[in-house]
């Protein structure tokens, strides 16, 4: 492919040719990729091979082209809202800088209280927060809300709604953008807090802060887009018609521990961008992050009576709030079982029918055919199944592998996991941290014991040494016959694999759909028509081709499922704010006040 260039250069300067080495099976796809690259119309290798070419065009400096048509810098890639800032963790200098910054805050002691109308409320059940990776280390304490606090929070939220709902959209949006800035300014406190309280790795904690900032800026943009002006509707001469979007009232936001900052803030910012007030009930495992975040919201200019924070268990605080007649809507992210309980409670209570915006679990699958790039696929499987210790609703649970490549791919997975580091995430080389608490650990150990009796072990987590003073569970891979064998979602670092024949693809799709979940789907194939076919048949809210199936980006991959996995619209998408609004039409007889000036045209 490069003969014409090499033969000329070699006469004048020392040259080196590199040659890939491997089996036919490995080299053929490599050769095809090089042919595609060098055969592209804009490739100088392709142009030189032609009879007519412009030497000046070929020799044009690529930097000059970039100056004439500069690509947007990372901060501006979304054009209409600012992208959050990140880090290059592959840069050792950058990594050392981060470590030094984190040391200032990592060993801090945090305190959390329910916040009602800006005041910290002392509750009846003090709760100590221990680090999941080191259960002997107390990182903070919190105070649980009581019944009186619920009544106070509802009263404050009512007042907050009356004032906030008539606040100009531009002012609400500006507060959210200020909050995004504050999140980034305080990231070296928020990152270690996520690592300590939620057991997240450094990379996951950075991503968490970025996602939270992205939600703020994206919903500010969406509020300006849909709320600044009413929609003018067609009508007869002498009549004016408008469609107006109005906030609903008080929203109850119930957020999970696995994304204690991003989802917590994503729920709240959507509700208040639309003009509602909020009572926030975060997971009881992560009260410290929520308290710190609400204080930042107040610093950003969001009035203290607009967001009320109540700390406590879902059974005590959450249940009482769901049935409160003043609640105008509920946003929930968590288990399918809890979503059912909330839905039943809302249906049974007297008063107006209120919306439930739910994002729940998933029995997420990945379909891998024999054309897939095995090294890329293995990497994507490990990240999708074991990233965040498998504690994402989007995590991969079942990998369907075409039988022709199954043994080779499973061997690759065993090789990767053999070097996996399951340890305290404050050691920055950790691949996998702890699960959230002792109940989760016991459930996963029980499931592993059960699966040892009825499934083939592809990778045994006992081969990985884990620390004993934390709630650690090493990765496991079990081979089963079908996704239909699984009775429930297993929330942790456990992957199931299934071999399949190419002719059984439709049967696999039917089995995946029969679970009644519909959150994420992964596809690994280099055949575009097959990817399109699978994606069109599987009921899943988010489909990812030839990449991981976790890590949806706000405004880029709106996230949310269907059927048992969610109620739609998608979080971080252009329609999400509509769920927090109600529609009203306004009709005026313009002829009654002297005619229609439009007729003069």
TIBAZA-373046 format. One line per 8 residues: their letters; for each residue x, z, y of C-alpha. Coordinates in Angstrom, 2 decimals, padded with zeros to 5 digits, always signed. Example, Ala and Ser with C-alpha at 12.3 -4.5 7.8 and 13.67 -1.06 7.14 Angstrom:
BEGIN
AS = +012.30 +007.80 -004.50; +013.67 +007.14 -001.06;
END
This chain:
BEGIN
XXXXXXXX = +000.00 +000.00 +000.00; +002.88 +000.64 +002.36; +005.33 -002.04 +001.27; +005.24 -004.01 +004.52; +006.11 -000.92 +006.54; +008.61 +000.62 +004.13; +010.59 -002.57 +003.60; +011.21 -002.87 +007.33;
XXXXXXXX = +011.89 +000.79 +008.07; +014.27 +001.22 +005.15; +016.63 -001.36 +006.62; +017.15 +000.81 +009.72; +016.54 +004.48 +008.94; +016.60 +006.75 +005.88; +013.17 +006.81 +004.22; +011.57 +008.86 +001.50;
XXXXXXXX = +008.69 +007.88 -000.76; +006.61 +010.58 -002.41; +004.83 +009.88 -005.69; +002.00 +011.96 -007.14; +002.57 +013.01 -010.75; -000.11 +013.80 -013.28; -002.44 +012.49 -015.96; -004.50 +009.33 -015.68;
XXXXXXXX = -007.64 +011.45 -015.31; -006.17 +013.25 -012.30; -004.42 +010.30 -010.65; -007.21 +007.73 -010.76; -009.50 +009.55 -008.28; -006.43 +010.26 -006.10; -005.58 +006.55 -006.03; -009.16 +005.66 -005.16;
XXXXXXXX = -009.13 +008.09 -002.21; -005.89 +006.54 -000.90; -007.36 +003.04 -001.29; -010.42 +004.05 +000.68; -008.33 +005.59 +003.46; -005.81 +002.77 +003.74; -008.42 +000.09 +003.29; -010.60 +001.34 +006.16;
XXXXXXXX = -011.05 -001.05 +009.08; -009.27 +001.30 +011.48; -006.27 +001.90 +009.17; -002.98 +000.41 +010.42; -002.03 -000.26 +006.76; -005.13 -002.44 +006.42; -004.52 -004.20 +009.73; -000.91 -005.09 +008.89;
XXXXXXXX = -002.04 -006.69 +005.62; -004.24 -009.14 +007.57; -003.08 -012.52 +008.81; -003.94 -011.86 +012.44; -003.13 -008.54 +014.02; -002.22 -007.30 +017.45; +001.06 -005.41 +017.24; +000.37 -003.64 +020.53;
XXXXXXXX = -002.97 -002.40 +019.17; -001.35 -001.06 +016.02; +001.45 +000.66 +017.92; -000.89 +002.28 +020.42; -000.13 +005.97 +020.81; -002.95 +008.00 +019.28; -002.42 +010.68 +021.94; -003.25 +008.08 +024.61;
XXXXXXXX = -006.50 +007.34 +022.80; -007.33 +011.05 +022.77; -006.75 +011.21 +026.52; -009.17 +008.35 +027.13; -011.83 +009.68 +024.77; -011.12 +013.40 +024.49; -012.99 +015.18 +021.71; -014.74 +018.38 +022.79;
XXXXXXXX = -012.72 +021.56 +022.50; -014.02 +024.09 +019.91; -015.78 +026.13 +022.59; -017.84 +023.08 +023.61; -018.65 +021.38 +020.29; -022.34 +022.27 +020.59; -022.54 +020.88 +024.15; -025.64 +022.86 +025.18;
XXXXXXXX = -024.50 +026.33 +024.19; -021.06 +027.89 +023.96; -019.42 +028.24 +020.55; -018.13 +031.69 +019.58; -014.37 +032.25 +019.44; -012.52 +032.77 +016.17; -009.01 +033.32 +014.80; -006.54 +031.27 +012.81;
XXXXXXXX = -005.96 +033.63 +009.89; -003.44 +031.20 +008.39; -001.14 +031.86 +011.33; +001.01 +034.88 +010.52; +001.68 +035.65 +014.18; -002.07 +035.64 +014.84; -002.69 +037.83 +011.80; -000.13 +040.38 +012.94;
XXXXXXXX = -001.73 +040.43 +016.40; -005.15 +041.11 +014.85; -003.76 +043.89 +012.66; -002.16 +045.61 +015.64; -005.38 +045.38 +017.65; -007.50 +046.71 +014.79; -005.27 +049.75 +014.31; -006.47 +051.08 +017.66;
XXXXXXXX = -010.06 +051.32 +016.37; -009.97 +051.22 +012.57; -009.55 +054.96 +012.10; -012.19 +055.93 +014.64; -015.13 +058.24 +014.05; -018.51 +056.83 +015.02; -021.81 +058.59 +015.69; -025.29 +057.09 +015.68;
XXXXXXXX = -028.67 +058.30 +016.96; -032.10 +056.77 +017.27; -032.39 +055.31 +020.77; -035.80 +055.59 +022.42; -036.16 +054.43 +026.00; -032.39 +054.70 +026.31; -032.15 +058.31 +025.16; -030.37 +059.46 +022.00;
XXXXXXXX = -032.75 +061.37 +019.74; -031.63 +064.02 +017.30; -033.59 +063.78 +014.06; -034.33 +066.05 +011.17; -031.94 +064.71 +008.51; -028.29 +064.39 +009.54; -026.61 +061.74 +007.40; -022.89 +061.35 +006.69;
XXXXXXXX = -021.53 +057.81 +006.36; -018.68 +057.38 +003.90; -016.59 +054.25 +003.60; -017.75 +052.23 +000.51; -014.12 +051.37 -000.26; -013.03 +055.02 +000.03; -015.88 +057.40 -000.63; -013.71 +060.40 +000.25;
XXXXXXXX = -013.36 +059.17 +003.83; -016.07 +060.11 +006.30; -016.22 +057.47 +009.06; -019.19 +058.83 +011.02; -022.59 +060.46 +011.00; -026.10 +059.61 +012.11; -029.37 +061.34 +012.85; -032.57 +060.28 +011.06;
XXXXXXXX = -035.74 +059.71 +013.09; -038.92 +061.73 +012.54; -042.66 +061.10 +013.01; -042.60 +062.13 +016.67; -039.87 +059.58 +017.31; -042.08 +056.81 +015.91; -044.85 +057.61 +018.39; -042.34 +057.80 +021.26;
XXXXXXXX = -040.78 +054.47 +020.26; -044.14 +052.68 +020.09; -045.16 +054.02 +023.53; -041.83 +052.94 +025.04; -042.08 +049.51 +023.41; -045.60 +049.01 +024.81; -044.33 +049.66 +028.31; -041.30 +047.49 +027.68;
XXXXXXXX = -043.46 +044.58 +026.54; -045.62 +044.67 +029.66; -042.54 +044.37 +031.87; -040.35 +042.11 +029.73; -043.09 +039.57 +028.91; -043.38 +038.65 +032.61; -039.63 +038.62 +033.21; -038.52 +035.05 +034.01;
XXXXXXXX = -037.14 +033.16 +031.01; -033.89 +032.45 +032.84; -033.25 +036.18 +033.33; -033.96 +036.93 +029.66; -031.61 +034.11 +028.60; -028.88 +035.32 +030.95; -029.04 +038.80 +029.39; -028.55 +037.31 +025.92;
XXXXXXXX = -025.57 +035.29 +027.08; -024.08 +038.40 +028.64; -024.60 +040.19 +025.34; -022.72 +037.42 +023.51; -019.80 +037.88 +025.90; -019.84 +041.65 +025.31; -019.81 +041.17 +021.54; -016.66 +039.10 +021.84;
XXXXXXXX = -015.09 +041.51 +024.31; -015.73 +044.36 +021.86; -014.86 +042.47 +018.68; -011.88 +044.69 +017.89; -014.29 +047.61 +017.60; -017.03 +045.69 +015.81; -014.71 +044.07 +013.24; -013.25 +047.34 +011.85;
XXXXXXXX = -016.70 +048.91 +012.00; -018.01 +046.12 +009.73; -015.00 +046.57 +007.46; -015.35 +050.35 +007.26; -019.13 +050.80 +007.11; -020.16 +047.67 +005.18; -016.98 +047.12 +003.14; -016.50 +043.60 +004.47;
XXXXXXXX = -013.23 +041.66 +004.36; -011.43 +040.77 +007.58; -012.60 +037.14 +007.42; -016.22 +038.15 +006.74; -016.17 +040.68 +009.58; -014.86 +038.12 +012.05; -017.55 +035.69 +010.92; -020.17 +038.42 +011.35;
XXXXXXXX = -019.27 +038.99 +015.02; -019.17 +035.24 +015.66; -022.60 +034.71 +014.08; -024.11 +037.50 +016.17; -022.72 +035.93 +019.37; -023.97 +032.51 +018.26; -027.51 +033.87 +017.80; -027.49 +035.24 +021.35;
XXXXXXXX = -026.39 +031.99 +022.96; -028.49 +029.73 +020.74; -031.76 +031.61 +021.29; -031.04 +031.74 +025.02; -030.76 +027.95 +024.93; -033.94 +027.58 +022.86; -035.90 +029.89 +025.18; -034.96 +027.70 +028.15;
XXXXXXXX = -035.91 +024.58 +026.18; -039.40 +025.58 +025.10; -040.55 +028.35 +027.47; -039.61 +027.40 +031.03; -042.49 +024.95 +031.53; -045.87 +024.60 +029.79; -046.59 +021.42 +027.85; -048.94 +019.11 +029.77;
XXXXXXXX = -051.64 +017.65 +027.51; -053.60 +014.43 +028.01; -057.18 +014.57 +029.27; -059.83 +012.80 +031.34; -059.57 +012.21 +035.07; -060.59 +015.30 +037.01; -059.23 +017.74 +034.41; -055.83 +019.40 +033.91;
XXXXXXXX = -054.76 +020.69 +030.45; -051.75 +022.76 +029.47; -050.41 +024.33 +026.27; -048.71 +027.63 +027.00; -046.50 +029.67 +024.66; -046.94 +033.41 +025.07; -045.15 +036.43 +023.52; -047.12 +038.39 +020.94;
XXXXXXXX = -046.27 +042.04 +021.68; -044.16 +044.56 +019.75; -042.13 +043.22 +016.84; -040.80 +045.45 +014.08; -037.38 +044.16 +012.97; -036.21 +045.42 +009.56; -032.67 +044.27 +008.83; -030.38 +044.57 +005.76;
XXXXXXXX = -027.01 +046.19 +005.14; -025.25 +043.03 +003.96; -025.30 +041.52 +007.48; -025.61 +044.70 +009.55; -024.63 +043.01 +012.81; -025.55 +039.31 +012.55; -029.01 +039.58 +010.99; -029.78 +042.80 +012.86;
XXXXXXXX = -029.06 +041.06 +016.14; -030.46 +037.67 +015.09; -033.89 +039.18 +014.49; -033.92 +041.14 +017.73; -032.58 +038.38 +020.01; -035.17 +035.89 +018.73; -037.99 +038.34 +019.43; -036.83 +039.31 +022.93;
XXXXXXXX = -035.87 +035.75 +023.90; -039.54 +034.94 +023.35; -040.58 +037.84 +025.63; -041.53 +040.45 +023.03; -040.33 +044.04 +022.79; -038.75 +045.34 +019.58; -038.59 +048.38 +017.37; -035.48 +047.94 +015.23;
XXXXXXXX = -035.19 +049.64 +011.84; -031.77 +048.80 +010.35; -030.74 +049.56 +006.78; -029.99 +053.22 +006.24; -026.54 +052.34 +004.81; -025.32 +050.87 +008.14; -026.62 +052.93 +011.09; -023.31 +053.05 +013.00;
XXXXXXXX = -023.10 +049.30 +013.64; -026.70 +049.13 +014.87; -026.26 +052.02 +017.31; -023.09 +050.50 +018.77; -024.85 +047.13 +019.14; -027.94 +048.47 +020.91; -025.69 +050.20 +023.42; -024.10 +046.81 +024.12;
XXXXXXXX = -027.58 +045.33 +024.60; -028.32 +047.90 +027.27; -024.98 +047.18 +028.92; -025.91 +043.48 +028.97; -028.92 +044.23 +031.17; -031.68 +044.30 +028.55; -034.02 +047.09 +029.71; -033.86 +050.25 +027.63;
XXXXXXXX = -037.58 +050.20 +026.82; -037.41 +046.64 +025.40; -035.45 +047.57 +022.24; -036.06 +050.87 +020.44; -033.75 +051.88 +017.58; -035.09 +054.09 +014.78; -032.70 +055.20 +012.05; -033.89 +056.30 +008.63;
XXXXXXXX = -035.04 +055.16 +005.22; -037.39 +052.27 +004.65; -039.76 +054.43 +002.64; -040.22 +056.94 +005.47; -039.63 +055.13 +008.77; -040.28 +051.52 +007.76; -043.56 +052.16 +005.94; -045.01 +054.17 +008.84;
XXXXXXXX = -044.09 +051.46 +011.34; -045.46 +048.54 +009.29; -048.93 +050.08 +009.24; -048.89 +051.09 +012.93; -051.76 +049.28 +014.70; -049.60 +048.55 +017.77; -047.17 +046.35 +015.80; -047.83 +042.65 +016.53;
XXXXXXXX = -045.39 +041.15 +014.04; -042.80 +042.05 +011.41; -039.44 +040.41 +010.79; -037.86 +041.36 +007.47; -034.71 +040.38 +005.60; -034.16 +041.99 +002.22; -035.42 +042.02 -001.34; -038.44 +040.07 -002.56;
XXXXXXXX = -039.96 +043.28 -003.92; -039.86 +044.99 -000.52; -041.26 +041.87 +001.15; -044.26 +042.04 -001.20; -044.84 +045.70 -000.30; -044.72 +044.90 +003.43; -047.04 +041.92 +003.01; -049.59 +044.03 +001.14;
XXXXXXXX = -049.44 +046.79 +003.75; -049.99 +044.31 +006.59; -052.93 +042.73 +004.78; -054.56 +046.13 +004.17; -054.32 +047.56 +007.68; -057.12 +047.30 +010.22; -056.79 +045.38 +013.44; -055.44 +041.92 +014.22;
XXXXXXXX = -053.77 +039.82 +011.51; -050.04 +039.85 +012.31; -047.31 +037.48 +011.11; -044.64 +038.42 +008.57; -041.39 +036.53 +009.06; -039.46 +037.13 +005.85; -036.16 +035.96 +004.40; -035.64 +037.34 +000.92;
XXXXXXXX = -033.57 +036.73 -002.20; -032.70 +033.71 -004.26; -031.75 +032.70 -007.79; -029.35 +030.16 -006.34; -027.93 +027.37 -008.46; -025.13 +024.81 -008.20; -025.28 +021.54 -010.17; -021.85 +020.08 -011.00;
XXXXXXXX = -021.55 +016.65 -012.59; -018.55 +015.02 -014.26; -017.54 +013.11 -011.11; -016.86 +016.32 -009.15; -013.36 +017.13 -007.92; -012.52 +020.07 -010.16; -010.07 +021.94 -007.90; -012.43 +021.75 -004.92;
XXXXXXXX = -015.39 +022.71 -007.10; -013.60 +025.73 -008.57; -012.69 +026.95 -005.09; -016.26 +026.46 -003.84; -017.70 +028.28 -006.86; -015.43 +031.31 -006.36; -016.22 +031.54 -002.65; -019.96 +031.04 -003.21;
XXXXXXXX = -020.30 +033.49 -006.10; -017.78 +036.20 -005.25; -017.36 +036.04 -001.47; -018.74 +039.22 +000.13; -018.72 +040.68 -003.41; -021.68 +038.43 -004.22; -023.81 +040.43 -001.79; -025.37 +037.54 +000.11;
XXXXXXXX = -028.88 +036.29 -000.49; -027.32 +032.80 -000.48; -024.66 +033.64 -003.10; -024.29 +031.41 -006.14; -025.89 +032.96 -009.23; -026.01 +030.09 -011.78; -023.56 +027.17 -012.05; -024.76 +024.22 -014.15;
XXXXXXXX = -021.67 +022.32 -015.36; -021.81 +018.93 -017.09; -020.41 +019.40 -020.60; -017.61 +016.81 -020.24; -015.82 +018.97 -017.63; -017.12 +022.43 -018.55; -014.09 +023.72 -020.47; -011.59 +022.49 -017.90;
XXXXXXXX = -013.55 +023.90 -014.95; -014.04 +027.26 -016.63; -010.29 +027.45 -017.28; -009.66 +026.85 -013.58; -012.09 +029.63 -012.68; -010.35 +032.03 -015.05; -007.02 +031.17 -013.45; -008.26 +031.83 -009.92;
XXXXXXXX = -009.94 +035.11 -010.79; -006.90 +036.37 -012.71; -005.13 +036.69 -009.35; -008.14 +038.09 -007.51; -007.52 +041.25 -005.49; -010.48 +043.64 -005.55; -009.51 +046.44 -003.18; -010.11 +048.24 +000.09;
XXXXXXXX = -010.76 +045.56 +002.70; -008.61 +047.40 +005.25; -005.77 +045.93 +003.21; -006.05 +042.45 +004.64; -005.09 +040.57 +001.46; -008.27 +041.73 -000.30; -010.26 +038.86 -001.83; -013.24 +041.05 -002.65;
XXXXXXXX = -014.32 +044.42 -001.33; -016.67 +047.11 -002.67; -020.39 +046.88 -003.26; -022.47 +048.80 -000.75; -023.18 +052.08 -002.59; -023.16 +053.95 -005.87; -026.67 +052.78 -006.79; -025.57 +049.14 -006.53;
XXXXXXXX = -022.45 +049.86 -008.57; -024.42 +051.59 -011.35; -026.96 +048.75 -011.50; -024.21 +046.13 -011.83; -022.30 +048.09 -014.49; -025.54 +048.45 -016.45; -026.19 +044.72 -016.21; -022.66 +043.90 -017.39;
XXXXXXXX = -023.15 +046.17 -020.39; -026.41 +044.40 -021.19; -024.89 +040.91 -020.84; -021.93 +041.75 -023.09; -024.42 +041.99 -025.97; -026.23 +038.68 -025.43; -023.98 +036.27 -023.54; -020.53 +034.72 -023.92;
XXXXXXXX = -017.95 +036.22 -021.57; -016.06 +033.52 -019.64; -014.27 +035.99 -017.39; -014.12 +039.71 -018.05; -013.87 +041.79 -014.87; -012.09 +044.51 -016.82; -008.96 +042.36 -016.60; -008.82 +043.12 -012.88;
XXXXXXXX = -007.68 +046.55 -011.81; -009.86 +048.15 -009.13; -009.43 +051.28 -007.06; -011.23 +054.33 -008.45; -012.23 +056.05 -005.22; -014.61 +053.32 -004.04; -017.71 +051.51 -005.22; -015.84 +048.53 -006.67;
XXXXXXXX = -017.15 +045.98 -009.16; -014.84 +043.20 -010.30; -016.10 +039.61 -010.78; -017.66 +038.61 -014.11; -018.68 +035.21 -015.49; -021.16 +034.92 -018.37; -022.25 +031.76 -020.16; -025.99 +031.49 -020.84;
XXXXXXXX = -028.39 +028.79 -022.01; -030.60 +028.40 -018.93; -031.52 +029.93 -015.58; -034.86 +030.76 -017.22; -033.16 +033.56 -019.19; -032.61 +035.56 -015.99; -035.43 +037.95 -015.14; -034.30 +038.96 -011.65;
XXXXXXXX = -031.69 +038.37 -008.98; -028.47 +040.27 -009.64; -027.02 +041.16 -006.25; -023.30 +041.38 -006.83; -020.16 +039.56 -008.05; -021.63 +038.22 -011.29; -021.88 +034.50 -012.05; -023.74 +032.78 -014.87;
XXXXXXXX = -022.68 +029.33 -016.11; -024.69 +026.80 -018.11; -023.41 +023.64 -019.83; -025.64 +020.58 -019.58; -025.83 +016.99 -020.77; -026.24 +014.27 -018.14; -029.50 +013.12 -019.73; -031.00 +016.59 -019.18;
XXXXXXXX = -030.69 +016.57 -015.38; -034.46 +016.45 -014.78; -034.99 +019.35 -017.18; -032.42 +021.40 -015.23; -034.20 +020.66 -011.97; -037.51 +021.75 -013.49; -035.93 +024.98 -014.75; -034.47 +025.79 -011.33;
XXXXXXXX = -037.83 +025.16 -009.66; -039.63 +027.29 -012.27; -037.92 +030.45 -010.96; -040.21 +030.31 -007.88; -037.21 +031.05 -005.65; -036.04 +028.47 -003.15; -033.12 +029.57 -000.98; -029.82 +027.71 -001.48;
XXXXXXXX = -028.69 +024.87 -003.74; -025.16 +023.59 -004.30; -024.35 +020.09 -005.54; -020.88 +018.93 -006.59; -020.73 +015.16 -007.17; -019.08 +012.07 -005.73; -022.14 +009.94 -006.44; -024.20 +009.93 -003.24;
XXXXXXXX = -027.40 +008.67 -004.86; -027.28 +011.53 -007.38; -026.80 +014.10 -004.62; -029.78 +012.68 -002.74; -031.89 +012.62 -005.92; -031.16 +016.25 -006.80; -031.68 +017.45 -003.23; -035.05 +015.69 -003.01;
XXXXXXXX = -036.28 +017.29 -006.23; -035.08 +020.90 -006.03; -037.16 +023.27 -003.91; -034.49 +024.93 -001.78; -034.34 +025.70 +001.90; -030.62 +024.92 +002.25; -028.78 +022.28 +000.22; -024.99 +021.99 +000.36;
XXXXXXXX = -023.07 +019.03 -001.12; -019.37 +019.29 -002.07; -018.78 +022.58 -000.24; -019.64 +026.26 -000.53; -023.29 +027.25 -000.38; -022.75 +030.30 +001.82; -021.93 +030.73 +005.49; -024.71 +028.89 +007.32;
XXXXXXXX = -023.83 +028.36 +010.99; -026.40 +029.08 +013.74; -027.83 +025.86 +015.17; -025.92 +023.75 +012.65; -027.37 +024.84 +009.31; -030.63 +026.67 +010.12; -031.08 +029.20 +007.32; -034.11 +030.23 +005.33;
XXXXXXXX = -035.91 +029.70 +002.06; -039.30 +028.85 +000.68; -041.66 +030.21 -001.98; -040.34 +033.66 -003.03; -037.27 +033.22 -000.81; -038.93 +033.19 +002.60; -041.78 +032.30 +004.89; -040.05 +029.87 +007.34;
XXXXXXXX = -039.28 +028.79 +010.05; -035.52 +028.92 +009.65; -033.36 +031.47 +011.46; -030.90 +029.82 +013.81; -033.05 +026.69 +013.97; -034.98 +024.89 +016.73; -038.41 +026.11 +015.56; -037.65 +029.76 +014.86;
XXXXXXXX = -038.78 +031.15 +018.23; -042.23 +029.65 +017.68; -042.93 +032.33 +015.07; -042.59 +034.98 +017.78; -045.07 +033.26 +020.09; -048.76 +032.50 +020.24; -050.33 +029.38 +021.76; -052.87 +029.34 +024.56;
XXXXXXXX = -054.50 +026.36 +026.23; -055.32 +026.32 +029.93; -057.95 +023.85 +031.18; -058.89 +023.41 +034.85; -061.62 +021.22 +036.34; -059.59 +019.78 +039.22; -062.61 +017.84 +040.52; -064.30 +021.14 +041.35;
XXXXXXXX = -061.80 +021.83 +044.14; -061.98 +018.49 +045.88; -061.05 +015.81 +043.39; -058.07 +014.60 +041.43; -055.13 +013.46 +043.59; -053.82 +011.40 +040.68; -056.69 +008.98 +041.19; -055.18 +008.02 +044.54;
X = -052.32 +006.39 +042.69;
END
